[in-house]
Amino acid sequence: MLQVKIKDEAGNVIGRNIRKIRKTRHMGQTALVRELQLLDVDITREALVKIERGIQHIQLAQLRGIRDVLHTTYEELLDE
């Protein structure tokens, strides 16, 4: 399966939004990763840390899974 990576050219908006939404849901990184892995999303805690810091591009499957686990929308994840 082709893995589509999303490049955040706006200065890590996606990573910051994931972190903000995750914290408002009172969910730690390990808990988020565990829920994502239960959905068969290929991600590690280290990868999530890098995504939140803007060091690593996020894959479309990861973004979709994060949206679902955090019960949010793409608009909230992508909003500057």
PAZAPA-4460 file (N, C-alpha, C; in steps of 0.05 Angstrom, whole numbers, plus 32768, in hexadecimal, padded with zeros to 4 digits):
% residues 80
    n_x    n_y    n_z   ca_x   ca_y   ca_z    c_x    c_y    c_z   seq   type   mol
   8011   7FE8   8000   8000   8000   8000   8012   8019   8000     1      M     A
   800B   802C   7FF0   8019   8045   7FED   8015   8056   8006     2      L     A
   802B   805F   8012   802A   8071   8029   802D   808E   8020     3      Q     A
   8018   809D   8024   8019   80B9   801D   8022   80C9   8035     4      V     A
   8038   80D8   8032   8041   80E9   8048   8038   8106   8043     5      K     A
   8030   8113   8058   8026   812E   8056   803C   8141   8061     6      I     A
   8045   8153   8050   8059   8166   8058   804B   817F   8061     7      K     A
   8051   8187   807A   8044   819F   8086   8056   81B7   8081     8      D     A
   8050   81C5   806C   8061   81DC   8064   805A   81F5   8073     9      E     A
   8046   81F4   8084   803D   820C   8092   804B   820F   80AD    10      A     A
   8060   81FF   80B3   806E   8202   80CC   8064   81F1   80E2    11      G     A
   805F   81D8   80DD   8057   81C4   80F1   803C   81C9   80FD    12      N     A
   8029   81D3   80ED   800E   81D7   80F6   8001   81BD   80FF    13      V     A
   8004   81A8   80EF   7FF8   818F   80F5   8002   8183   810F    14      I     A
   801C   8183   8113   8028   8178   812B   801F   8188   8144    15      G     A
   801F   81A2   8142   8016   81B2   8159   7FF8   81AD   815F    16      R     A
   7FE8   81AB   814A   7FCC   81A6   814E   7FC6   818A   815A    17      N     A
   7FD5   8176   8151   7FD2   815B   815D   7FD8   815D   817B    18      I     A
   7FEE   8169   8182   7FF6   816B   819E   7FE1   817A   81AE    19      R     A
   7FD7   8191   81A4   7FC3   81A1   81B2   7FAA   8191   81B6    20      K     A
   7FA0   8184   81A1   7F87   8175   81A3   7F8A   815D   81B6    21      I     A
   7FA1   8150   81B3   7FA6   8139   81C4   7FA6   8141   81E2    22      R     A
   7FB3   8157   81E8   7FB3   8161   8203   7F98   8169   820D    23      K     A
   7F87   8176   81FC   7F6C   817D   8205   7F5B   8165   820B    24      T     A
   7F63   814E   81FE   7F54   8135   8202   7F60   8125   821A    25      R     A
   7F75   8132   8227   7F83   8125   823E   7F8D   810A   8237    26      H     A
   7F9A   8108   821F   7FA5   80EF   8216   7FC3   80F2   8212    27      M     A
   7FD2   80E0   821D   7FEF   80E0   821A   7FF7   80D4   81FF    28      G     A
   8010   80D8   81F8   801A   80CE   81DE   8019   80B0   81DD    29      Q     A
   8020   80A2   81F3   801F   8085   81F3   8003   807B   81EF    30      T     A
   7FF0   8087   81FC   7FD4   807F   81F9   7FCA   8083   81DD    31      A     A
   7FD1   8099   81D1   7FC9   809F   81B5   7FD5   808A   81A2    32      L     A
   7FEF   8084   81A6   7FFC   8070   8195   7FEF   8055   8198    33      V     A
   7FE9   804E   81B1   7FDC   8034   81B6   7FC1   8032   81A7    34      R     A
   7FB1   8047   81A9   7F97   8047   819B   7F9B   8046   817D    35      E     A
   7FAF   8053   8172   7FB4   8053   8156   7FBD   8037   814D    36      L     A
   7FCE   802A   815D   7FD7   800F   8156   7FC0   7FFB   8156    37      Q     A
   7FAD   7FFF   8168   7F95   7FEE   8169   7F85   7FF1   814F    38      L     A
   7F88   8008   8142   7F7A   800D   8128   7F8C   8004   8110    39      L     A
   7FA2   7FF7   8116   7FB5   7FEE   8102   7FC3   8005   80F4    40      D     A
   7FC7   801C   8102   7FD6   8032   80F7   7FF3   802E   8100    41      V     A
   8004   802E   80EC   8021   802A   80F1   802E   8043   80FC    42      D     A
   8032   8044   8116   803E   805C   8123   804A   8053   813D    43      I     A
   8060   8060   8145   806C   805C   815F   806B   8076   816F    44      T     A
   8070   8074   8188   8070   808C   8199   8086   809F   818F    45      R     A
   809D   8094   8187   80B3   80A5   817D   80AA   80B4   8164    46      E     A
   809B   80A6   8152   8092   80B3   813A   807E   80CA   8141    47      A     A
   806C   80C5   8154   8059   80D9   815D   8067   80F2   8168    48      L     A
   807C   80ED   8178   808B   8103   8183   8097   8114   816C    49      V     A
   80A2   8107   8158   80AE   8115   8141   8099   8124   8131    50      K     A
   8082   8118   812E   806C   8125   811F   8064   813E   812E    51      I     A
   8060   813C   8148   8057   8153   8158   806C   8169   8158    52      E     A
   8085   8162   8156   809B   8176   8156   80A0   8181   813A    53      R     A
   8094   8174   8126   8099   817E   810A   80B2   8173   80FD    54      G     A
   80BD   815E   8109   80D6   8152   80FF   80D0   813D   80E9    55      I     A
   80B8   8130   80EB   80B1   811A   80D9   8096   8120   80CC    56      Q     A
   8095   811A   80B2   807B   811D   80A3   8067   8108   80AE    57      H     A
   804E   8110   80AD   8039   80FD   80B6   802E   80EF   809D    58      I     A
   8028   80D6   80A1   801C   80C6   808B   7FFE   80CA   808C    59      Q     A
   7FF1   80C7   8075   7FD4   80CB   8073   7FC5   80B8   8086    60      L     A
   7FCE   809F   8087   7FC1   808B   8099   7FC4   8093   80B6    61      A     A
   7FDA   809F   80BD   7FDE   80A8   80D9   7FCC   80C0   80DF    62      Q     A
   7FCA   80D3   80CC   7FB9   80EA   80D0   7F9C   80E1   80D3    63      L     A
   7F93   80CF   80C2   7F78   80C5   80C3   7F73   80B7   80DE    64      R     A
   7F86   80A7   80E7   7F83   8099   8101   7F82   80AC   8118    65      G     A
   7F93   80C0   8118   7F94   80D5   812D   7F79   80E4   812E    66      I     A
   7F6F   80EB   8116   7F55   80F8   8115   7F40   80E7   8122    67      R     A
   7F40   80CD   811D   7F2B   80BB   8128   7F2E   80B7   8146    68      D     A
   7F47   80B2   814F   7F4C   80AD   816B   7F46   80C6   817C    69      V     A
   7F4E   80DD   8172   7F49   80F6   8181   7F2D   8101   817D    70      L     A
   7F1D   80F4   816D   7F02   80FD   8167   7F02   811B   815F    71      H     A
   7F12   8120   814A   7F14   813C   8140   7F0F   813C   8122    72      T     A
   7F16   8152   8115   7F12   8154   80F8   7F2C   815B   80EB    73      T     A
   7F2D   8157   80D1   7F44   815F   80C2   7F48   817E   80C4    74      Y     A
   7F32   818C   80C5   7F33   81A9   80C7   7F42   81B2   80E0    75      E     A
   7F3B   81A5   80F6   7F49   81AC   810F   7F67   81A4   810E    76      E     A
   7F6D   818E   8102   7F89   8185   8100   7F99   8197   80ED    77      L     A
   7F8D   81A2   80D9   7F9B   81B1   80C5   7F99   81D0   80C8    78      L     A
   7F89   81D9   80DA   7F84   81F5   80DE   7F9C   8203   80E9    79      D     A
   7FA3   821A   80DD   7FBB   8229   80E6   7FB5   8239   80FE    80      E     A
***
